[in-house]
Amino acid sequence: MRDVLVGDDEHVARATADEDLDGFVTARWSDLESVALVALLDPAAARELTTRALAGVVRRWDEHDGAPTAAAQRAVVTAVAGRRSEAVPSVPRHTVADPGDAVPGALYDALAAEPPLVRLALAADLQWELPAGRVAAVASRAGRTLTADVAAAHDRLTQAHRAAREADGLQPSDERLDPDLYLLLDRLRPEPPPDPAGLVRTGRTPVTRRAVVGAGAGAAAVGAVTWAVAASRDTTTGPAPGPTASPSPALPADDPAWDSVVSWGPRGDLAADLEVQALVARVSSGRTRLLFADDVADRRVAVTLTAQDGFVPGTLEVWHGPSGTDPRALDGPAPVLLPSEGEAPVVAVEVPDAEPPRLLVLAPPTEQGLELSTVVEPLASGDIRRTWTPAALLAGVGLPLLGSPPSFATRLRCAGHDGPVGLTDPYPGIAQSGDPVDTLVTQVALATGVQRTLLHREVVLDTRVELPLLEDGWSDAPTRVRVVLVRTPGGGVVRSVVTEGVVRPDDTELWQPAVVVPAADAREPAVVRVVDPRANTGRFLVVAPDTPAGGVRTAQLLATSPNAYPVSKVTRMREGAAVVDVVNADQAAAFRLRLEDGEGRRVFDDVPSVRPMVWDQPGWTL
């Protein structure tokens, strides 16, 4: 039965006996695996089936009479038809569903309800341009029966398509069914493995290999921060990794692909593990790639990156568990909060649940080191001091040891990056506290590494104003305002303006993040812009904790431009606070604050100072 399936071989030159096998596998992998995944709706099984199908073709290369693609397609069809049981679909619906479009989810539901061979025939028709009759011939099924089954499935898909369009307020459009079905298959299309040819070679000669990256033999310590690689084999109990290829042959160190994280290949000794690849395929939206998978610091970690328009580099997620955990049982994904987005080719994320705390740092292989600072030291002068500790990288990978849980204050310098690291929990311990002042103290403790009991809090202003809250529309509501100082044992002062709804205490927010101020000016006036629902109007909260005898009576904001426009009305201060509105506020580059006492004397007339946030990250000021 020569060339029952023809597929792409009608459109490309016939493969010759001396064709590069690796090139063939790489070129055909995606189209074969995507059809297998639609048929099985099981990423792990689809990857294994594709591997075995291509391994068989390569093993009997000379028998295919110059038509290896058709042979690979036949192998996929035969394998699907020969499965004795139908597995429960394990591709999560949310990976293809679209909140703004009912069609993808509806088509997925209808497709998942069909038998695997029918799903395969539908996908092969779109992806390989193969009619159901030819699929039936290879599957040793009656062509008329399978053709009828596929036609009936197509009718059910049509009905689902019409209903979904109606739910979206659209008219039926049957001519859109095949394009929309093709888009669904594209969403289901898994990210190819890092080294398809290596995976096929390994599938032909099964081997298992595992290495551990973490604290152990070969550890190199520099100061208080250490990086280590243990070259010894893992001796932990638990399931062995599935069939793997060698870790993806890494790109040459000078390859331009290393200039951007979005073009990196995966790293780590588990990057080619079939179950890890299946994990990525299961959650992939088609734009997800594996960056790293390995056992590190007694933890099994997989890091993925999903490209998103408008975000650089995209969304990072971490799967994790104890070393040796079956990838299918890893916890996650734990979303990684990236406080700042940059273009430097560096990924630095905390290793979840590592004891002691560690970071996983990925950089281009030419990078040999990094500098890390985990805490800040606010000074009485209002400045911030840091201690930097160097650590080594091996082929661009490092595992620095931290002295305390990472926070927004953790700052990394590496490969042009100078800024925060990725965090899965930026505020450890804060969720247990409902008191905004207590939350502020927790923030300062995390940023400085100073025990909470050694920090001194002081409320220097406690008053009320009317601020807008959203409840059945915007309306002003009484709001408690406090100016809080937190003093460190070294004389540093951290200040924040804390607001709290009086009617609804849950409406609590740190309107002004914690900033470091000079001890001598800790009670200086402050201006914080707050939310205002009106267009073209800026609303500002003015606080003056330290006032001369008689107090501050009025406040006014004036633009720093020569004509002092825009400018607010003179606003009455009450107990050290006022809400000041400025029309066309966005036209001003900055504002000068003018405060007068009851006698009309100016007690303050200046631009409020810009103070650094206690987290001390580049560009973070207020």
C-alpha positions as CSV (number, residue, x, y, z in Angstrom):
1,M,0.0,0.0,0.0
2,R,2.4,2.7,-1.3
3,D,1.5,6.3,-0.6
4,V,-2.1,5.7,0.5
5,L,-1.5,9.1,2.3
6,V,0.3,11.6,0.3
7,G,0.0,14.8,2.2
8,D,2.9,17.4,1.9
9,D,4.9,15.1,-0.4
10,E,2.8,16.3,-3.3
11,H,4.0,19.8,-2.7
12,V,7.7,19.3,-1.9
13,A,10.6,17.4,-3.5
14,R,10.7,13.7,-2.7
15,A,13.0,12.9,0.1
16,T,16.1,11.1,-1.1
17,A,18.0,8.3,0.7
18,D,20.7,10.7,1.8
19,E,18.3,13.3,3.2
20,D,19.2,14.7,6.5
21,L,17.2,12.7,9.0
22,D,17.4,15.3,11.7
23,G,16.1,18.0,9.3
24,F,13.2,15.8,8.2
25,V,12.2,15.1,11.8
26,T,12.4,18.8,12.8
27,A,10.4,19.9,9.7
28,R,7.6,17.4,10.1
29,W,7.3,17.3,13.9
30,S,4.8,20.1,14.4
31,D,2.2,19.0,11.8
32,L,2.3,15.4,13.0
33,E,2.1,16.1,16.7
34,S,-0.7,18.7,16.3
35,V,-2.9,16.1,14.6
36,A,-2.0,13.5,17.2
37,L,-2.9,15.9,19.9
38,V,-6.3,16.7,18.4
39,A,-7.0,12.9,18.1
40,L,-5.9,12.0,21.7
41,L,-6.4,15.3,23.5
42,D,-3.6,14.1,25.8
43,P,-0.3,16.0,25.4
44,A,1.9,13.3,26.9
45,A,0.3,10.5,24.8
46,A,0.5,12.7,21.6
47,R,4.1,13.4,22.1
48,E,5.0,9.8,22.8
49,L,3.0,8.7,19.7
50,T,4.7,11.3,17.5
51,T,8.1,10.2,18.8
52,R,7.4,6.5,18.1
53,A,5.9,7.2,14.7
54,L,9.0,9.2,13.5
55,A,11.4,6.8,15.1
56,G,9.8,4.0,13.1
57,V,10.1,6.0,9.9
58,V,13.8,6.9,10.5
59,R,14.6,3.3,11.4
60,R,13.2,2.0,8.1
61,W,14.2,5.0,6.1
62,D,15.2,3.1,2.9
63,E,11.8,1.4,2.8
64,H,9.7,4.5,2.1
65,D,10.5,4.9,-1.5
66,G,11.2,8.6,-1.2
67,A,7.9,9.4,0.7
68,P,8.8,9.6,4.4
69,T,6.1,12.2,5.2
70,A,3.4,9.8,4.0
71,A,4.9,7.0,6.0
72,A,4.9,9.2,9.1
73,Q,1.3,10.2,8.6
74,R,0.4,6.5,8.2
75,A,2.2,5.7,11.4
76,V,0.2,8.3,13.3
77,V,-3.1,7.1,11.9
78,T,-2.3,3.5,12.6
79,A,-1.3,4.2,16.2
80,V,-4.5,6.2,16.9
81,A,-6.7,3.5,15.3
82,G,-4.9,0.8,17.3
83,R,-5.5,2.3,20.7
84,R,-7.9,0.1,22.7
85,S,-9.3,2.7,25.1
86,E,-10.2,6.3,24.9
87,A,-8.4,8.4,27.4
88,V,-10.2,11.2,29.2
89,P,-9.2,14.5,27.5
90,S,-6.5,16.2,29.5
91,V,-6.1,19.4,27.5
92,P,-7.8,22.1,29.8
93,R,-10.6,23.9,28.0
94,H,-9.3,27.2,29.3
95,T,-6.2,26.9,27.1
96,V,-8.3,27.4,24.0
97,A,-11.4,29.3,25.3
98,D,-11.7,33.0,24.8
99,P,-13.7,35.1,27.3
100,G,-14.6,37.5,24.5
101,D,-15.5,34.8,21.9
102,A,-17.7,31.8,22.5
103,V,-16.7,30.0,19.3
104,P,-13.4,28.4,20.3
105,G,-14.8,26.9,23.5
106,A,-17.9,25.7,21.8
107,L,-15.9,24.0,19.0
108,Y,-13.5,22.4,21.6
109,D,-16.5,21.0,23.5
110,A,-18.0,19.5,20.3
111,L,-14.7,18.2,19.1
112,A,-13.9,16.6,22.4
113,A,-17.2,14.7,22.3
114,E,-16.2,12.9,19.1
115,P,-14.2,9.6,19.0
116,P,-10.4,9.9,18.5
117,L,-10.3,8.6,15.0
118,V,-13.1,11.0,13.9
119,R,-11.1,13.9,15.5
120,L,-8.0,12.7,13.7
121,A,-9.8,12.6,10.4
122,L,-11.2,16.2,10.9
123,A,-7.7,17.4,11.8
124,A,-6.0,15.6,9.0
125,D,-8.4,17.1,6.5
126,L,-7.4,20.6,7.6
127,Q,-3.7,20.0,8.4
128,W,-2.7,17.4,5.9
129,E,-5.4,17.9,3.2
130,L,-6.3,14.2,3.5
131,P,-9.9,13.0,3.0
132,A,-11.5,10.7,5.5
133,G,-11.6,7.9,3.0
134,R,-7.8,7.7,2.9
135,V,-7.6,7.8,6.6
136,A,-10.1,5.0,6.8
137,A,-8.0,2.9,4.4
138,V,-4.9,3.1,6.6
139,A,-6.9,2.6,9.8
140,S,-8.5,-0.6,8.3
141,R,-11.9,0.9,8.7
142,A,-14.7,0.9,6.2
143,G,-14.2,4.1,4.3
144,R,-17.9,4.7,3.9
145,T,-18.6,4.3,7.6
146,L,-15.8,6.7,8.7
147,T,-16.7,9.2,6.0
148,A,-20.3,9.2,7.3
149,D,-19.1,9.5,10.9
150,V,-16.9,12.5,9.9
151,A,-19.8,14.1,8.0
152,A,-22.0,13.7,11.0
153,A,-19.4,15.2,13.3
154,H,-19.0,18.1,10.9
155,D,-22.7,18.8,11.2
156,R,-22.5,18.8,15.0
157,L,-19.6,21.2,14.8
158,T,-21.7,23.4,12.5
159,Q,-24.5,23.5,15.0
160,A,-22.1,24.3,17.8
161,H,-20.6,27.1,15.7
162,R,-24.0,28.6,14.9
163,A,-25.0,28.6,18.6
164,A,-21.7,30.1,19.7
165,R,-22.0,33.0,17.2
166,E,-25.6,33.6,18.3
167,A,-24.4,33.8,21.9
168,D,-21.9,36.4,20.8
169,G,-24.7,38.4,19.0
170,L,-23.6,37.4,15.5
171,Q,-25.4,35.9,12.6
172,P,-24.7,32.3,11.5
173,S,-21.8,32.0,9.1
174,D,-21.2,28.5,8.1
175,E,-18.4,29.5,5.7
176,R,-16.5,30.6,8.8
177,L,-16.6,27.1,10.4
178,D,-13.5,25.7,8.7
179,P,-11.3,28.8,9.3
180,D,-12.5,28.9,12.9
181,L,-11.8,25.2,13.4
182,Y,-8.4,25.7,11.9
183,L,-7.8,28.5,14.4
184,L,-8.8,26.2,17.2
185,L,-6.3,23.6,16.0
186,D,-3.7,26.3,15.9
187,R,-4.5,27.1,19.5
188,L,-4.2,23.5,20.5
189,R,-0.9,23.2,18.6
190,P,1.8,22.4,21.2
191,E,5.2,24.0,21.4
192,P,7.6,21.7,19.7
193,P,10.2,20.0,21.9
194,P,13.6,21.7,22.1
195,D,15.3,18.9,20.1
196,P,12.8,16.8,18.1
197,A,15.6,14.8,16.4
198,G,17.3,14.1,19.7
199,L,13.9,13.0,21.2
200,V,13.4,10.6,18.3
201,R,16.9,9.2,18.6
202,T,16.3,8.6,22.3
203,G,12.9,7.1,21.5
204,R,14.7,4.5,19.4
205,T,17.2,3.7,22.1
206,P,15.5,4.5,25.4
207,V,17.8,5.9,28.1
208,T,17.2,7.7,31.3
209,R,19.5,10.3,32.7
210,R,19.1,12.8,35.6
211,A,21.4,15.3,37.1
212,V,20.8,17.6,40.1
213,V,21.5,21.3,40.2
214,G,21.6,22.5,43.8
215,A,23.6,22.6,47.0
216,G,26.1,19.7,47.1
217,A,29.3,18.6,45.6
218,G,31.1,21.2,43.6
219,A,29.5,24.1,45.5
220,A,31.3,27.4,45.0
221,A,30.6,30.1,47.6
222,V,31.3,33.8,47.3
223,G,30.6,35.8,50.4
224,A,27.2,35.2,51.9
225,V,25.7,34.4,48.5
226,T,26.5,31.0,47.0
227,W,25.9,29.2,43.7
228,A,26.3,25.5,43.4
229,V,26.0,22.7,40.9
230,A,26.0,19.1,42.0
231,A,27.3,16.9,39.3
232,S,26.4,13.7,41.2
233,R,23.4,11.6,40.2
234,D,20.1,12.1,42.0
235,T,19.6,9.5,44.7
236,T,16.2,10.6,45.8
237,T,13.3,8.3,45.7
238,G,10.3,8.8,43.4
239,P,9.5,8.2,39.8
240,A,12.3,8.4,37.3
241,P,12.0,10.9,34.5
242,G,10.5,9.6,31.3
243,P,12.4,9.1,28.1
244,T,14.6,12.1,27.4
245,A,16.9,13.5,24.8
246,S,20.1,15.1,25.8
247,P,19.5,18.6,27.1
248,S,18.7,20.8,24.2
249,P,22.0,21.4,22.3
250,A,22.5,24.7,23.4
251,L,22.8,27.5,21.0
252,P,26.3,28.7,20.5
253,A,27.2,31.2,23.2
254,D,27.5,34.0,20.7
255,D,24.2,33.3,18.9
256,P,22.1,36.4,18.6
257,A,19.1,34.4,20.0
258,W,20.5,35.0,23.5
259,D,19.9,38.7,23.1
260,S,16.2,38.3,23.9
261,V,14.5,35.9,26.4
262,V,11.7,35.3,24.0
263,S,14.1,33.5,21.6
264,W,15.9,31.3,24.2
265,G,15.8,27.6,24.1
266,P,15.1,25.5,27.2
267,R,17.8,24.6,29.6
268,G,18.2,22.1,32.4
269,D,18.6,18.3,32.5
270,L,14.8,17.8,32.5
271,A,14.1,20.1,29.5
272,A,13.7,17.1,27.1
273,D,11.7,14.9,29.5
274,L,8.5,13.8,27.8
275,E,6.3,14.5,30.8
276,V,7.8,18.0,31.2
277,Q,7.2,18.7,27.5
278,A,3.6,17.4,28.0
279,L,3.2,19.8,30.9
280,V,4.1,22.7,28.7
281,A,1.9,21.5,25.8
282,R,-1.0,21.1,28.2
283,V,-1.0,24.7,29.3
284,S,0.3,26.3,26.1
285,S,-1.7,28.8,24.2
286,G,0.6,28.3,21.3
287,R,2.9,31.0,22.6
288,T,4.3,29.3,25.7
289,R,7.9,28.0,25.7
290,L,9.9,26.2,28.3
291,L,12.9,28.1,29.7
292,F,14.2,25.7,32.3
293,A,13.5,22.4,33.9
294,D,15.6,20.6,36.5
295,D,16.0,19.6,40.1
296,V,17.5,22.6,42.0
297,A,18.0,23.1,45.8
298,D,16.0,19.9,46.6
299,R,13.1,21.2,44.5
300,R,12.0,20.2,41.0
301,V,11.3,23.4,39.0
302,A,10.0,24.1,35.5
303,V,9.9,27.7,34.3
304,T,7.8,28.8,31.3
305,L,7.4,32.0,29.4
306,T,4.2,33.0,27.5
307,A,4.6,35.8,25.1
308,Q,2.0,38.5,25.4
309,D,1.6,41.5,23.1
310,G,2.6,44.7,24.9
311,F,4.6,43.0,27.7
312,V,8.3,42.4,27.7
313,P,9.2,39.7,27.9
314,G,5.8,38.2,28.7
315,T,4.3,36.1,31.6
316,L,6.6,33.9,33.6
317,E,5.2,30.9,35.5
318,V,6.8,28.3,37.7
319,W,5.8,24.7,38.4
320,H,7.5,23.2,41.4
321,G,7.6,20.3,43.9
322,P,10.2,18.2,45.8
323,S,13.1,16.8,43.8
324,G,12.1,13.7,41.9
325,T,8.4,14.7,41.7
326,D,6.6,13.3,38.6
327,P,6.1,16.4,36.4
328,R,2.4,15.6,36.1
329,A,2.2,16.1,39.9
330,L,4.0,19.4,40.1
331,D,2.3,22.3,41.9
332,G,1.5,25.3,39.9
333,P,1.6,27.3,37.9
334,A,2.8,29.9,40.4
335,P,2.5,33.2,38.5
336,V,5.7,35.3,38.8
337,L,5.1,38.9,39.6
338,L,7.5,41.1,37.6
339,P,7.3,44.5,39.3
340,S,9.2,46.1,36.4
341,E,9.6,45.1,32.8
342,G,12.8,45.4,31.0
343,E,14.6,44.2,27.9
344,A,17.7,42.8,29.5
345,P,18.2,39.1,28.7
346,V,17.8,37.9,32.3
347,V,15.3,35.8,34.1
348,A,15.5,35.7,37.9
349,V,12.8,34.0,39.9
350,E,12.5,32.7,43.4
351,V,12.5,29.0,43.9
352,P,9.2,28.3,45.6
353,D,9.4,26.7,49.0
354,A,13.2,26.4,48.9
355,E,14.8,26.2,52.3
356,P,16.9,28.2,52.7
357,P,15.5,30.8,50.1
358,R,17.2,30.8,46.7
359,L,16.9,32.5,43.4
360,L,17.1,30.8,40.0
361,V,19.0,33.1,37.6
362,L,19.1,32.5,33.9
363,A,21.3,34.7,31.6
364,P,23.1,34.3,28.3
365,P,25.9,31.6,28.6
366,T,28.6,34.3,28.1
367,E,27.6,35.8,31.5
368,Q,29.9,34.7,34.3
369,G,28.6,36.5,37.3
370,L,26.0,38.6,39.1
371,E,25.6,41.0,42.0
372,L,22.8,40.6,44.5
373,S,21.4,42.8,47.3
374,T,18.6,41.4,49.3
375,V,17.8,44.2,51.8
376,V,18.1,48.0,52.1
377,E,19.3,50.2,54.9
378,P,17.4,53.5,55.2
379,L,19.7,56.3,56.6
380,A,18.9,59.3,58.7
381,S,19.9,61.5,55.8
382,G,17.0,60.1,53.7
383,D,19.4,58.1,51.5
384,I,19.4,54.3,51.1
385,R,22.4,52.1,51.4
386,R,22.9,48.6,50.1
387,T,25.4,45.8,50.4
388,W,26.2,44.0,47.2
389,T,27.5,40.4,47.1
390,P,28.8,38.8,43.9
391,A,28.0,35.3,42.8
392,A,29.2,33.1,39.9
393,L,27.2,31.8,36.9
394,L,28.0,28.6,35.1
395,A,27.0,28.8,31.4
396,G,24.6,31.6,32.3
397,V,22.8,29.7,35.1
398,G,23.1,30.4,38.8
399,L,21.4,29.6,42.1
400,P,22.2,32.4,44.6
401,L,21.4,31.7,48.2
402,L,19.4,34.4,50.0
403,G,19.7,35.3,53.7
404,S,15.9,36.1,53.9
405,P,12.8,35.6,51.8
406,P,12.9,37.7,48.6
407,S,10.8,40.9,48.4
408,F,10.4,43.9,46.2
409,A,13.7,45.1,47.8
410,T,15.7,42.2,46.4
411,R,17.8,43.7,43.6
412,L,19.9,42.0,40.9
413,R,22.6,43.3,38.6
414,C,23.4,41.0,35.7
415,A,23.8,41.2,31.9
416,G,22.6,44.8,31.8
417,H,19.7,44.2,34.2
418,D,19.6,46.3,37.4
419,G,16.3,45.9,39.2
420,P,13.9,43.6,40.9
421,V,13.6,39.8,40.6
422,G,10.5,37.7,39.8
423,L,8.4,36.9,42.9
424,T,5.7,34.4,43.6
425,D,4.8,36.0,46.9
426,P,6.0,39.6,47.1
427,Y,4.3,40.2,50.5
428,P,4.9,37.1,52.6
429,G,2.9,37.4,55.9
430,I,1.0,40.4,54.9
431,A,-2.2,38.5,54.0
432,Q,-2.7,37.7,57.7
433,S,-2.9,41.3,58.7
434,G,-6.0,43.5,58.1
435,D,-4.4,46.6,59.8
436,P,-2.9,48.9,57.1
437,V,-0.4,50.3,59.7
438,D,0.7,46.8,60.6
439,T,1.0,46.0,56.9
440,L,3.4,49.0,56.5
441,V,5.6,47.7,59.3
442,T,5.7,44.3,57.6
443,Q,6.8,45.9,54.4
444,V,9.6,47.8,56.1
445,A,10.7,44.6,57.9
446,L,10.8,42.7,54.6
447,A,12.7,45.5,52.9
448,T,15.3,46.0,55.6
449,G,15.6,42.6,57.1
450,V,15.0,44.1,60.6
451,Q,12.8,42.2,63.0
452,R,9.4,43.8,63.4
453,T,9.9,44.1,67.2
454,L,12.9,46.3,66.6
455,L,11.0,48.8,64.4
456,H,9.2,51.8,66.0
457,R,6.0,53.0,64.5
458,E,4.5,56.5,65.1
459,V,1.3,57.9,63.9
460,V,1.9,61.6,63.4
461,L,-1.4,62.5,61.8
462,D,-4.9,60.9,62.3
463,T,-7.8,62.7,60.7
464,R,-10.7,62.4,58.3
465,V,-11.4,63.7,54.8
466,E,-14.0,63.0,52.0
467,L,-12.6,60.8,49.3
468,P,-14.4,59.1,46.4
469,L,-15.3,55.4,46.8
470,L,-16.9,53.2,44.2
471,E,-20.1,51.7,45.5
472,D,-23.1,51.8,43.1
473,G,-21.4,54.7,41.3
474,W,-18.8,57.2,42.6
475,S,-19.6,59.1,45.7
476,D,-17.6,60.9,48.3
477,A,-17.4,59.1,51.6
478,P,-15.6,59.8,55.0
479,T,-12.1,58.4,54.9
480,R,-9.7,58.1,57.8
481,V,-6.2,59.4,56.9
482,R,-3.1,58.6,58.9
483,V,0.5,59.6,58.3
484,V,2.7,56.8,59.7
485,L,6.4,56.8,60.4
486,V,8.5,53.7,60.9
487,R,11.9,54.2,62.5
488,T,14.7,51.7,62.2
489,P,17.4,51.0,64.8
490,G,19.9,52.8,62.6
491,G,18.0,56.1,62.6
492,G,16.3,55.7,59.2
493,V,12.7,56.8,58.7
494,V,10.1,55.3,56.4
495,R,6.9,57.2,55.9
496,S,3.5,56.4,54.3
497,V,0.1,58.0,54.0
498,V,-2.5,55.4,55.0
499,T,-6.2,55.7,54.2
500,E,-9.1,53.7,55.4
501,G,-12.8,53.9,54.7
502,V,-14.8,54.9,57.8
503,V,-18.1,53.5,56.7
504,R,-16.5,50.5,55.0
505,P,-13.1,49.7,56.7
506,D,-12.3,47.2,53.9
507,D,-11.7,50.2,51.6
508,T,-8.2,50.4,52.8
509,E,-5.2,51.3,50.7
510,L,-1.7,52.7,51.1
511,W,-2.2,55.7,48.9
512,Q,1.4,56.6,49.2
513,P,3.8,53.6,49.2
514,A,6.5,53.5,51.8
515,V,9.2,56.1,51.1
516,V,12.4,56.9,52.9
517,V,12.6,60.5,54.3
518,P,15.3,62.4,56.1
519,A,14.8,62.1,59.9
520,A,14.9,65.9,60.2
521,D,12.0,66.3,57.7
522,A,9.9,63.3,58.7
523,R,6.9,65.5,59.3
524,E,7.2,67.5,56.1
525,P,4.0,68.1,54.1
526,A,3.1,65.6,51.4
527,V,0.9,65.5,48.3
528,V,-0.6,62.2,47.1
529,R,-2.7,62.0,43.9
530,V,-5.8,59.9,44.4
531,V,-8.4,58.4,42.1
532,D,-11.0,60.7,40.7
533,P,-13.8,59.6,38.3
534,R,-14.1,63.0,36.6
535,A,-12.4,63.7,33.3
536,N,-9.8,66.5,33.1
537,T,-9.7,66.8,36.9
538,G,-6.9,65.7,39.2
539,R,-7.6,65.1,42.9
540,F,-4.9,65.3,45.5
541,L,-4.7,64.5,49.1
542,V,-2.6,67.1,51.0
543,V,-1.3,66.3,54.5
544,A,0.6,68.5,56.8
545,P,1.5,66.6,60.0
546,D,3.8,69.2,61.5
547,T,2.3,72.7,61.6
548,P,3.2,75.8,63.6
549,A,1.1,77.2,66.4
550,G,-2.3,78.0,65.0
551,G,-2.1,75.3,62.4
552,V,-2.3,75.3,58.6
553,R,-5.6,76.9,57.5
554,T,-5.5,76.7,53.6
555,A,-3.7,74.8,50.9
556,Q,-3.3,75.5,47.2
557,L,-1.5,73.7,44.3
558,L,0.1,75.8,41.6
559,A,1.8,74.5,38.5
560,T,5.5,75.1,38.3
561,S,5.2,76.7,34.8
562,P,5.8,80.5,34.6
563,N,2.1,81.3,34.4
564,A,1.4,79.0,37.4
565,Y,-1.4,77.2,35.3
566,P,-3.2,75.0,36.1
567,V,-3.9,76.1,39.6
568,S,-6.3,74.9,42.3
569,K,-8.7,76.9,44.4
570,V,-7.5,77.9,47.8
571,T,-8.8,75.0,49.9
572,R,-9.6,74.9,53.6
573,M,-7.4,72.5,55.6
574,R,-9.1,70.6,58.4
575,E,-7.0,69.0,61.1
576,G,-3.9,68.8,58.9
577,A,-5.5,67.4,55.7
578,A,-7.4,68.5,52.7
579,V,-8.6,67.2,49.3
580,V,-7.6,69.6,46.6
581,D,-9.0,69.4,43.0
582,V,-7.1,70.8,40.0
583,V,-8.8,71.1,36.6
584,N,-6.6,70.1,33.7
585,A,-4.1,68.8,36.2
586,D,-2.4,66.6,33.5
587,Q,-1.1,69.8,31.8
588,A,1.3,70.5,34.7
589,A,4.7,68.9,34.8
590,A,4.8,69.4,38.6
591,F,3.0,71.3,41.3
592,R,4.1,73.7,44.0
593,L,2.3,73.4,47.4
594,R,1.4,76.6,49.2
595,L,0.2,76.4,52.8
596,E,-0.9,79.4,54.8
597,D,-1.9,79.8,58.5
598,G,-4.9,81.6,59.9
599,E,-3.1,84.9,59.6
600,G,-2.4,84.5,55.9
601,R,1.3,83.8,56.5
602,R,2.9,81.2,54.2
603,V,4.3,78.4,56.2
604,F,5.3,76.3,53.2
605,D,5.7,77.3,49.6
606,D,7.7,74.8,47.7
607,V,7.6,71.7,45.4
608,P,7.2,68.6,47.7
609,S,10.4,66.6,47.7
610,V,10.7,63.4,45.6
611,R,11.5,60.6,47.9
612,P,12.8,57.1,47.1
613,M,10.5,54.1,47.8
614,V,11.9,51.9,50.5
615,W,12.2,49.1,47.9
616,D,15.0,51.0,46.2
617,Q,14.5,49.9,42.7
618,P,15.7,52.1,39.7
619,G,13.0,54.6,38.8
620,W,10.8,53.9,41.8
621,T,10.3,57.3,43.4
622,L,7.4,59.3,44.7
